[in-house]
């Protein structure tokens, strides 16, 4: 009997623990996600769905997530490709594709097949998007998503190169951005395929990656998002690179084996470089195999794939009066634990010019302050704090390096720190323990003997 009661209590405890755990995860998830919902609301995203992602079993989840983004007020243009589907259909019809400089030569028979395949995919994607939210509570407020396709692109032929006629393979001549914006303003998802007409009524086969890139540039989109078989750009040791600059992308396109094996990724990355250099803020490459990858990439600080940017999403800069709220939010938990000395808002307002901050996606994730004592040519390093989710990285070292550079620039020869919890961290970086007498006179008078902080000093060479 006693054994049964203990088991019952144990099960109750486990159930309560799991509920609390789930609640904590939900609360933390909402806290992290809501700022990104606010940031992205009303912004234009270009989502490139290549044929490989469309034929994968995870495609229905991707469509559902796109529908969710639309319901959150993000304006979405989908550009879809059909390369593997076209190849399969051509093979079924025993039509051999001819390529020149990696571009398919689209003769009349090939064009007819492409029309069939892309037309079928357009209907399928439209139907899936229209019903994507019906299994959720969103259907109570919106019966379906409005999906619009049309002649948003005018094409022109590639023509003849080196004696090779590309026939019905073409390039973009004009994009009707006003019409696209009109539909986006009416809360519709705009769906665009790889076929477009010319001003004289001919049809041309376009590269879907080029279509996505040029539309992103024309609309000055917030993001260009593409899918590949890997979770971003992968190093030879299988490590995912979270952020790349355009010149770095070109290096990886030419040198990483698994990218060269995947044409869709290679073409998308080249388009991402062009988009980035033409004003599109960020391009992202994520895996079409990973359930929820799109949401994780957009609504989390670290993301899950690789983003291509002209300027890093993480910046280190001097703090201003507008940053006080973010600094307080960062340091309050450390103050409550006794790790940092408590600072009031008024004190921060007076001392804000002493602070450096690390900002990522409008969130302050790190801070440090330098208080100089010019007479003694020594400075105090204080209020070093890094957001809990980023402490496993080297952001503390980055702050320390910048503080040292700043100290040298103003002629300081040493910096000291008072600490109760991070003694070893500073010692590992060249700080040596000293007694209180080594402090500047004005600082000695302010020393808190109840707190009993250790004093460590580093020489600035």
Residue pairs with C-beta under 8 A, 6 or more apart in sequence:
32 299
32 300
32 301
33 299
33 300
35 361
35 362
35 363
36 298
36 299
36 300
36 361
37 72
37 73
37 299
39 361
39 362
40 69
40 72
40 73
40 74
40 222
40 298
41 72
41 73
41 74
42 73
42 74
42 75
43 74
43 75
43 221
43 222
43 223
44 75
44 76
44 77
44 184
44 219
44 220
44 221
44 222
45 69
45 74
45 75
45 76
45 77
45 221
45 222
45 223
45 224
45 225
46 77
46 79
46 212
46 215
46 216
46 219
46 221
46 223
46 224
46 225
47 66
47 76
47 77
47 78
47 79
47 225
47 226
47 294
48 79
48 80
48 81
48 208
48 209
48 212
48 224
48 225
48 226
48 227
48 268
49 62
49 78
49 79
49 80
49 81
49 125
49 227
50 80
50 81
50 83
50 208
50 209
50 226
50 227
50 228
50 264
50 268
50 288
51 80
51 81
51 82
51 83
51 84
51 85
51 86
51 264
52 83
52 84
52 227
52 228
52 229
52 264
52 288
53 59
53 62
53 227
53 288
54 80
54 81
54 82
54 85
54 121
54 125
55 84
55 85
56 288
56 289
58 288
58 289
58 290
58 291
59 288
60 128
61 291
61 292
62 227
62 288
62 294
63 125
63 128
63 129
63 132
64 132
64 133
64 135
65 292
65 294
65 295
66 76
66 78
66 129
66 132
66 189
66 294
67 129
67 132
67 133
67 145
68 132
68 133
68 136
68 138
68 295
69 76
69 294
69 295
69 298
70 76
70 145
70 187
70 189
71 133
71 138
71 142
71 145
75 184
75 185
76 184
76 189
76 190
77 180
77 184
77 189
77 190
77 191
77 192
77 215
77 219
77 221
78 125
78 129
78 189
78 190
78 191
78 192
79 192
79 193
79 194
79 208
79 211
79 212
79 215
80 118
80 121
80 122
80 125
80 191
80 192
80 193
80 194
80 208
81 194
81 208
81 209
81 264
82 114
82 117
82 118
82 121
82 193
82 194
82 208
83 208
83 263
83 264
85 117
85 121
86 113
86 114
86 117
86 118
87 97
89 113
89 116
89 117
90 96
90 97
90 110
90 113
93 109
93 113
95 109
95 110
95 113
97 104
97 105
97 110
98 104
98 105
99 105
100 161
100 162
100 164
100 166
101 161
102 263
103 158
103 166
103 169
103 207
104 110
104 169
104 205
105 164
105 165
105 166
105 167
105 169
106 114
106 166
106 167
106 168
106 169
106 204
106 205
107 167
107 168
108 167
108 168
110 168
110 205
111 167
111 168
111 203
111 205
114 194
114 195
114 205
115 195
115 203
118 193
118 194
118 195
121 193
122 149
122 191
122 193
125 147
125 191
126 147
126 149
126 191
129 145
129 147
129 189
129 191
130 144
130 145
130 147
131 144
132 145
133 139
133 142
133 144
133 145
134 144
145 188
145 189
146 186
146 187
146 188
146 189
147 188
147 189
147 191
148 183
148 188
148 189
148 190
148 191
149 190
149 191
149 192
149 193
150 179
151 176
151 196
151 197
152 175
152 176
152 179
152 180
152 190
152 192
152 215
153 172
153 174
153 175
153 176
153 192
153 196
153 206
153 211
154 172
154 173
154 174
154 175
154 176
154 196
154 197
154 198
154 199
155 170
155 171
155 172
155 173
155 196
155 197
155 198
155 203
155 204
155 206
156 170
156 171
156 172
156 173
156 198
156 204
157 166
157 167
157 168
157 169
157 170
157 171
157 198
157 202
157 204
158 166
158 169
158 170
158 171
159 165
159 166
160 166
168 202
168 203
168 204
168 205
169 204
169 205
169 206
170 196
170 198
170 204
170 205
170 206
171 204
171 206
171 210
172 196
172 206
172 210
172 211
172 214
173 198
173 199
175 214
175 215
175 218
177 218
177 219
180 190
180 215
180 219
181 219
183 190
184 190
192 211
192 215
193 208
194 205
194 206
194 207
194 208
194 211
195 203
195 204
195 205
195 206
196 203
196 204
196 206
196 211
197 203
197 204
198 204
207 267
209 226
209 264
209 267
209 268
209 270
209 271
210 271
212 224
212 226
212 268
212 271
213 224
213 271
213 272
213 274
213 275
215 221
216 224
216 275
216 280
216 283
217 274
217 275
217 278
217 279
217 280
220 279
220 280
221 275
221 280
221 281
222 280
222 281
222 282
223 280
223 281
223 282
223 283
223 284
223 298
224 271
224 272
224 275
224 280
224 282
224 283
224 284
225 283
225 284
225 285
225 286
225 294
225 297
226 264
226 265
226 268
226 271
226 272
226 283
226 284
226 285
226 286
227 264
227 285
227 286
227 287
227 288
228 262
228 264
228 265
228 268
228 285
228 286
228 287
228 288
229 262
229 265
229 287
229 288
229 289
230 240
230 258
230 262
230 265
230 287
231 240
231 286
231 287
231 290
231 293
231 304
231 305
232 240
232 241
232 242
232 285
232 286
232 287
232 304
232 305
232 306
233 240
233 241
233 244
233 249
233 252
233 256
233 259
233 269
233 285
233 306
234 240
234 241
234 256
234 258
235 241
235 256
236 256
236 257
240 305
240 306
241 252
241 306
242 302
242 303
242 305
242 306
242 307
243 306
243 307
243 308
243 309
243 312
243 313
244 252
244 306
244 307
244 308
244 309
245 308
245 309
245 310
246 273
246 276
246 277
246 308
246 310
249 269
249 272
249 273
249 308
250 273
252 259
252 269
253 259
253 260
253 266
253 269
253 270
259 265
259 266
259 269
260 266
265 285
268 285
269 285
269 308
271 283
272 283
272 285
272 308
273 308
275 283
276 282
276 283
276 308
276 309
276 310
277 310
281 309
282 307
282 308
282 309
282 313
283 307
283 308
283 309
284 297
284 298
284 303
284 305
284 306
284 307
284 308
285 305
285 306
285 308
286 293
286 294
286 297
286 304
286 305
286 306
287 293
287 305
290 296
290 304
293 304
293 305
296 303
296 304
297 303
297 304
297 305
297 307
301 360
301 361
301 363
301 365
301 389
302 389
307 313
313 360
313 361
314 358
314 359
314 360
314 365
315 358
315 359
315 360
316 356
316 357
316 358
316 359
316 366
316 398
316 399
316 402
317 356
317 357
317 359
318 353
318 355
318 356
318 357
319 327
319 352
319 353
319 355
319 356
319 357
319 367
320 352
321 349
321 352
323 352
323 355
323 357
323 364
324 345
324 348
324 349
324 352
326 357
326 363
326 364
327 348
327 355
327 357
327 364
327 367
328 345
328 348
329 364
330 364
330 365
330 366
330 367
330 385
330 387
331 340
331 343
331 367
331 383
331 385
334 340
334 385
335 341
335 342
335 343
338 420
338 421
339 420
339 421
339 422
340 383
340 385
341 382
341 383
341 448
341 451
343 351
343 383
348 355
351 369
351 371
354 369
354 370
354 371
355 367
355 368
355 369
355 383
356 367
356 368
356 369
356 370
356 399
356 402
356 403
356 406
357 364
357 366
357 367
358 364
358 365
358 366
358 367
358 386
358 395
358 398
358 399
359 365
360 390
363 387
364 387
365 386
365 387
365 389
365 390
365 395
366 385
366 386
366 387
366 390
366 395
366 396
366 398
366 399
367 383
367 384
367 385
367 399
368 381
368 382
368 383
368 384
368 385
368 399
368 400
368 402
368 403
369 381
369 382
369 383
370 379
370 380
370 381
370 382
370 403
370 406
370 407
370 415
371 379
371 380
371 382
372 378
372 379
372 380
372 407
372 410
372 412
373 379
373 380
373 440
373 442
373 443
374 410
374 411
375 440
376 440
376 441
377 411
377 412
377 413
377 414
378 412
378 413
378 414
378 415
378 416
378 440
378 457
379 403
379 407
379 410
379 412
379 414
379 415
379 416
380 415
380 416
380 417
380 418
380 443
381 400
381 403
381 415
381 416
381 417
382 417
382 418
384 396
384 399
384 400
384 417
384 422
386 395
386 396
386 399
396 425
397 429
400 429
403 415
404 415
404 458
404 460
407 415
407 460
408 460
412 460
413 459
413 460
414 457
414 458
414 459
414 460
415 457
415 458
415 460
416 434
416 438
416 439
416 455
416 456
416 457
416 458
417 426
417 431
417 455
417 456
418 447
418 453
418 454
418 455
419 426
419 453
419 454
419 456
420 451
420 452
420 453
420 454
423 433
423 454
423 456
426 456
426 458
427 433
427 456
429 458
430 458
430 459
431 456
431 457
431 458
432 456
432 457
432 458
433 454
433 455
433 456
434 455
434 456
434 457
435 455
436 444
436 447
436 455
437 444
438 455
438 457
439 447
439 455
447 453
